[in-house]
Amino acid sequence: MKIFVAHASAFDYQGKIYSPIRDSALSVTHEFILPEEEKYNGTWNTKEAIESCTLLIADASVASTGAGIEMGWANASGTPIIVIHEKGSTPSTVVKYLTDTVIEYENGEDLIAKLSEAISRI
């Protein structure tokens, strides 16, 4: 499965999302597009990248216009969306219109366990 990960830029995405994903079996089984890893690795179109994916994971721990737009593109192209957020944060109420799969996580290990389960159902 090809998976795009959307998130706020004002967030420790490297430590809280990227590292747990890269260190897990998920990164062996699936192809992840982690946009900040790809950002300066040539030019690419985010909308086209999302439309080429089979799943979008969006972290909603911190409000982000960009991640919101990316969820909109995924929704418009029929790409399934999983919303994740850190325990103690409150995602925007609009996510309920985009997905039924919202995961609250405590740490990287918890995130990977819950993501693995959710991805297996898609």
Summary of the structure (lengths in Angstrom):
residues: 122
radius of gyration: 13.0
end to end distance: 9.7
largest distance: 36.4
contacts: 372
relative contact order: 0.21
helix: 44%
strand: 19%
